[in-house]
Amino acid sequence: ILATRLSGVQAAAEVMDDPERLDLWAGALRSVQDDPHVHGLLGGTACRLLDALGTHFAAANERHWSPDRTASELARALSPGNSALHAASWIEGFFEGQGVFLVHRPLLFDVVDHWLCGLPPERFEQVLPLISRTFSTFTPAEKRQIGLRVRHGDGNKSTVQEHWNAERAQQVLGGLALLLGGERPGNEVSTP
């Protein structure tokens, strides 16, 4: 409920387009984002809203937030020092209904991809329902584009081949298929 209310206040602030009130609102969002005890859902929502302020209000961009800061906050939320459930909640708050971030912002995609690929199988299974719920808010086109990016990579074949582990990839494909709404694949993983 609080995350929905934060989004509602953001919508009102955008309509007002008052720089002084936007500064106050951005300060309130930063205090939520920077609180180490805030629930991941609220932290992720606050980061998404700060990112939107920086994107939609060019004059406010430097004062409020930058795309690099967004990627940095995402990486911090997904760091090994945080529990997998906190990280998954943060992802839910940030990405809910925003699959476009994973499609058009390669740095954000890379941070999430690195985190998911680095989870041990038991932790991956633990966060899968939360991540799946978040992915279910993406449009079919967003899911398709994310799936293509996962399947084909970003064109950096040499890096993929250096670290390719077909057995590890096979373990992840079942969960990935569930996230994207498909069926569990068989044993068809091959070296890229």
C-alpha positions in Angstrom: 0.0 0.0 0.0 2.8 2.4 0.8 4.5 1.8 -2.5 1.2 2.6 -4.3 0.9 5.8 -2.3 4.4 6.9 -3.1 3.6 6.4 -6.8 0.4 8.5 -6.3 2.3 11.4 -4.8 4.8 11.2 -7.6 2.0 11.5 -10.2 0.7 14.6 -8.3 4.1 16.1 -8.1 4.6 15.6 -11.9 1.3 17.4 -12.6 2.2 20.4 -10.4 5.6 20.8 -12.1 6.7 23.1 -9.2 10.6 23.0 -8.8 10.4 23.8 -5.1 7.9 21.0 -4.4 9.8 18.6 -6.6 13.0 19.3 -4.6 11.1 18.5 -1.4 9.6 15.4 -2.9 13.0 14.2 -4.2 14.4 14.8 -0.7 11.7 12.6 0.8 12.3 9.9 -1.7 16.1 10.0 -1.1 15.5 9.6 2.6 13.4 6.5 1.9 16.0 5.2 -0.6 18.9 5.8 1.7 17.3 4.2 4.9 19.2 0.9 5.5 16.2 -0.4 7.4 13.5 0.3 4.8 11.8 -2.7 3.2 13.1 -3.6 -0.2 9.8 -3.0 -1.9 9.8 0.6 -0.7 13.5 1.2 -1.5 13.1 -0.1 -5.0 9.9 2.0 -5.6 11.7 5.1 -4.2 14.6 4.5 -6.6 12.3 4.1 -9.6 10.5 7.3 -8.8 13.8 9.2 -8.3 14.9 7.8 -11.7 11.7 9.1 -13.2 12.2 12.5 -11.8 15.6 12.7 -13.3 14.3 11.4 -16.7 11.1 13.5 -17.0 12.4 16.8 -15.6 15.5 17.7 -17.5 16.2 20.7 -15.2 15.9 18.5 -12.1 18.1 15.7 -13.6 21.4 16.8 -12.1 19.9 17.7 -8.8 17.8 14.6 -8.2 19.1 11.5 -9.8 21.1 10.1 -12.7 21.0 6.8 -14.7 24.4 5.9 -13.3 23.1 6.4 -9.7 20.1 4.2 -10.5 22.5 1.4 -11.6 24.6 1.9 -8.6 21.6 1.7 -6.2 20.4 -1.5 -8.0 23.9 -3.0 -7.6 23.9 -2.1 -3.9 20.4 -3.6 -3.3 21.5 -6.8 -5.0 24.9 -7.0 -3.2 25.7 -10.3 -1.4 25.4 -8.4 2.0 21.7 -8.3 1.5 19.4 -11.2 1.8 18.1 -12.7 -1.5 14.5 -11.9 -0.3 15.4 -8.3 0.3 17.0 -8.1 -3.1 13.9 -9.7 -4.8 11.6 -7.3 -3.0 13.7 -4.3 -4.1 13.5 -5.7 -7.7 9.8 -5.9 -7.4 9.5 -2.3 -6.2 11.8 -1.0 -8.9 10.8 -3.1 -12.0 7.0 -3.6 -11.4 5.4 -2.8 -14.7 8.7 -1.5 -16.0 10.2 -4.2 -18.2 11.3 -1.4 -20.5 14.1 -0.8 -18.1 15.6 -4.2 -18.8 15.0 -3.8 -22.5 16.4 -0.4 -23.1 19.0 0.1 -20.3 21.7 -2.5 -20.7 23.5 -1.5 -17.5 20.4 -2.4 -15.4 20.0 -5.6 -17.4 23.6 -6.5 -16.7 23.3 -5.9 -12.9 20.2 -8.1 -12.6 21.7 -10.7 -14.9 24.9 -10.9 -12.9 22.9 -11.2 -9.7 20.6 -13.9 -10.9 23.4 -15.9 -12.5 25.4 -15.7 -9.2 22.7 -17.0 -6.9 23.2 -20.5 -5.6 20.4 -22.9 -6.8 18.6 -22.9 -3.4 18.6 -19.1 -3.1 17.4 -18.9 -6.8 14.5 -21.1 -6.0 13.7 -19.0 -2.9 13.4 -15.8 -4.8 11.9 -17.2 -8.0 8.2 -16.6 -6.9 8.9 -12.9 -6.2 10.9 -12.4 -9.4 8.2 -14.3 -11.3 5.5 -12.0 -9.9 7.5 -9.0 -11.0 8.1 -10.3 -14.5 4.4 -11.1 -14.8 3.8 -7.3 -14.8 5.8 -6.9 -18.0 4.1 -6.7 -21.3 4.4 -9.7 -23.7 6.6 -7.6 -26.0 8.9 -6.7 -23.1 9.1 -10.4 -22.0 9.9 -11.4 -25.6 12.7 -8.8 -25.9 14.2 -9.7 -22.5 14.1 -13.4 -23.6 15.9 -12.6 -26.8 18.6 -10.6 -25.0 19.1 -13.5 -22.6 19.2 -16.0 -25.4 21.5 -14.0 -27.8 23.4 -11.8 -25.3 24.5 -8.3 -26.2 26.9 -9.3 -28.9 29.8 -9.7 -26.5 30.4 -13.4 -27.5 34.0 -13.5 -26.2 33.0 -12.8 -22.6 30.2 -15.3 -22.7 32.4 -18.1 -24.2 35.2 -17.5 -21.6 32.8 -18.1 -18.7 30.3 -20.5 -20.3 29.2 -23.4 -18.2 26.6 -25.5 -20.0 25.7 -27.5 -16.9 25.1 -24.3 -14.8 23.1 -22.8 -17.7 20.8 -25.9 -17.8 20.0 -25.5 -14.1 18.8 -21.9 -14.7 16.8 -22.5 -17.9 13.9 -24.1 -16.0 13.5 -21.1 -13.7 13.9 -18.7 -16.6 11.3 -20.4 -18.6 8.9 -20.1 -15.7 9.7 -16.3 -15.3 9.0 -15.7 -19.0 5.8 -17.8 -18.9 7.0 -20.7 -21.0 7.5 -24.4 -20.5 10.5 -26.0 -18.8 13.1 -26.8 -21.6 14.7 -30.1 -22.1 18.4 -30.7 -22.4 19.1 -28.6 -25.4 21.7 -26.2 -24.0 24.8 -26.0 -26.1 27.9 -23.9 -26.0 27.4 -20.5 -27.6 
